[in-house]
Each structure stands twice: as C-alpha cells, then as structure tokens.
C-alpha cells in the first residue's frame, strides 16, 4: 500500500496537465510527488531504472537512494508517467509505475536504451521465441490459445521502424493494435488473462522492458528481449560493459528471483486501469498491484479528498 500511495500521488499531481500539451510539466509534477512519497516508505531502495541522472531539476535518477533507509534492501524501477506524450495529448493508457525487487536482482542495461521485445501470456511459454519470424510466432500462439489467426491481436508501437513488422502481421491475417506510446501497458495487457491483446512485439525502451518483466513474472507470462544499441558508440559501451548483444534475455534475466512487485496507477483511462477522475469533492484513482511470489493481482480503487490535494 505504501507503493500504491506513491503512484497515486504521481497520477493525481499530473492529472491537471492531461490534454494541455506540456509533457515535461506533467512529468515534473509526477516526479516530485513520487519522490516525496517514496521517501516515507520503509525500505532501503536504490533506483536501477529511473529518469537518468540530470543536471537540472530534481529527477528520480539512476543510482538514487529512496525510502527511509529502514527495512529490506531493494532494487527500484520507476516511471512516474509511462506515456508523457499520451498525457499531454489527453490520450489513453498513461500510467504511473513502480517496480520493486530484491537488491541486486534487477538487470542494469548499461545505457542501452532500446530493446527488441516480445510479450505474451502463459500459453506462449515454450511456444513463442523472439528469434523466430513473427508469422511463425503468431501461428504457434494461436494454436496454443485455440484461436483463429484472424482473431489474434498484436500490439506494436506505431513507429516508422515497425512498418515492415506491421506488414508481416497483416500478411499472416492477424490484426494489430498500434500503440502511440506506453508499451508497459501494451506488454502487461498481452500477458494478462482476458485481455483483447494476444502479443506485444517490437522495439521499445529497455527500462520499460525491465519494468514489464516485473509484472509478467506475477502473471506467469513470457517476455523475451534483445538489446538493440542505437549507434556504434552505444554498441561499444554495451560490449565494454560485458553485454552479449546476441543473447535473448528471459524474464529471470531481466529481474531474477521470485519476489517482485509491480504497482501502476492510471493517469488516463486504459484497458488496464481507469485514469484519475474528479468527482465533486473527491479524486478517484484506480491502481493494480502484482506480486510474483504469490501470483496475485489486486485492484485498488481509492477516493481522495480533493481539498487535501489543492
């Protein structure tokens, strides 16, 4: 519940910026709120996946210590708003996100920002493989789910780099759900039971991949990724850091152990959770809490007195 308070605060503080076209203002409000609440949590946390250290304005940066220093030692991944552009435009599926695991268990990508990923539900374990062509994976997952290929829905970030991938999905007869932003929500929905998305594929952020892995472990799904440096300089940094760029990273590579938590609060409405709503004297939030050790998914709906936040 302490972690939920942090994502709730970030979502509420960013809500006034929804649809106002200023993604940096929304992100800044969410960061400030999340930092304030994380400082009260009873743990000794180190941010492994954050904003990246910056010289101006306080941010939740990689290597920063959070929490009150008491309690368990943890690795932390944060995204105060996954989908700042969605928030600024007033579009769906923006989330405030925190993932937590035991100290030393979270993968450090060493500044390789992009990763090729594939995510699906439990039916894809031992069936889907990122090294196979997308058509083969769609057919295999459709058989495992006992669905027609024509009923399969594949989530992909709507980017020029994915034009060929989108064509291949359509060529096999499956449908796409193009994401404007926010591939954390896309990945979780692909792994989640009763979702209309069957698979999430393509190149997205490495930090988002690690955060998604924390959720997928609680859902029993599959996530695979391969680091994808954007230029020769980043490639060399990855090699110098000891990364094997041909290696397929599984869920246990991205976050080891079986004691992970994933918490998300909706900023704007989406399939995973509803966004922040102002209802007269209250502000209503909806959050989801996933824990890998127990394999549970809990939903938290909260009403907050608006006067406390004004």
Secondary structure, 3 states (H helix, E strand, C coil): CHHHHHHHHHHHHHHCCCCCCCHHHHHHHHHHHHHHHHCCCCCEEEEEECCCCCCCCCCCCCCCEECCCCCCEEEEEEEEEECHHHHHHCCCCCEEEEEEEECCCECCCCCCCEEEEEEECHHHCCCCCCCCCHHHHHHHHHHHHCCCHHHCEEEEECCHHHHHHHHHHHHCCCEEEEECCCHHHHHHHHHCCCCCCCEEEEEEEHHHHHHHHHHHHHHCCEEEEEECCCCHHHHHHHHHCCCCCCCCECHHHHECCCCCEEEEEECCCCCCCCCCEEECCEEEEEEEEEECCCCEEEEEEEEEEHHHCC
